[in-house]
Amino acid sequence: MNSKSAIGRFFSFIGDVRSEMDRVTWPSRGEVVVTTIVVFLIALIASLFFALVDTAWYRIIHAIIGG
């Protein structure tokens, strides 16, 4: 059994977290903006692609079953 109290372990954990956060390399504002724009563009392209595929399948199925 660990001899530290729960409160002591908690504060030790918080100290470890702060130490690790100091080592993190954060992206610049510009990198975040560019990455966000890329994500939105890919989402837009994917949504347009799936909308076109869905429309094509809808028309094909309705042409086959005569709906």
C-alpha positions as CSV (number, residue, x, y, z in Angstrom):
1,M,0.0,0.0,0.0
2,N,1.2,3.5,-0.9
3,S,2.1,5.5,2.2
4,K,1.0,8.8,0.5
5,S,-2.5,10.1,1.4
6,A,-5.1,10.5,-1.4
7,I,-4.6,14.3,-1.2
8,G,-0.9,13.9,-1.5
9,R,-1.3,11.7,-4.6
10,F,-3.7,14.2,-6.1
11,F,-1.3,17.1,-5.7
12,S,1.5,14.9,-7.1
13,F,-0.7,14.1,-10.1
14,I,-1.4,17.8,-10.6
15,G,2.3,18.6,-10.5
16,D,3.0,15.9,-13.1
17,V,0.3,17.2,-15.3
18,R,1.8,20.8,-15.1
19,S,5.2,19.4,-15.9
20,E,3.9,17.5,-19.0
21,M,1.9,20.6,-20.2
22,D,5.2,22.6,-20.1
23,R,6.6,20.1,-22.7
24,V,3.7,20.4,-25.1
25,T,4.4,22.1,-28.4
26,W,1.3,24.1,-29.2
27,P,0.5,25.1,-32.8
28,S,0.6,28.7,-33.8
29,R,-2.6,30.6,-34.6
30,G,-1.8,30.5,-38.3
31,E,-1.4,26.7,-38.2
32,V,-4.8,26.3,-36.5
33,V,-6.5,28.6,-39.0
34,V,-5.0,26.7,-42.0
35,T,-5.8,23.3,-40.6
36,T,-9.4,24.4,-39.8
37,I,-9.9,25.7,-43.4
38,V,-8.6,22.4,-44.8
39,V,-10.9,20.4,-42.6
40,F,-13.9,22.5,-43.7
41,L,-12.9,22.1,-47.4
42,I,-12.5,18.4,-47.1
43,A,-15.9,18.1,-45.3
44,L,-17.5,20.2,-48.1
45,I,-16.0,18.1,-50.9
46,A,-17.0,14.9,-49.2
47,S,-20.6,16.1,-48.6
48,L,-20.9,17.1,-52.3
49,F,-19.4,13.8,-53.4
50,F,-21.9,11.8,-51.3
51,A,-24.8,13.9,-52.4
52,L,-24.0,13.2,-56.0
53,V,-23.5,9.5,-55.4
54,D,-26.8,9.4,-53.5
55,T,-28.6,11.2,-56.3
56,A,-27.2,8.9,-58.9
57,W,-28.2,5.8,-57.0
58,Y,-31.7,7.2,-56.4
59,R,-32.1,7.8,-60.2
60,I,-30.7,4.4,-61.1
61,I,-32.9,2.5,-58.6
62,H,-36.0,4.5,-59.7
63,A,-35.2,3.8,-63.4
64,I,-34.9,0.1,-62.6
65,I,-38.1,-0.3,-60.6
66,G,-40.0,2.3,-62.6
67,G,-40.9,4.5,-59.7
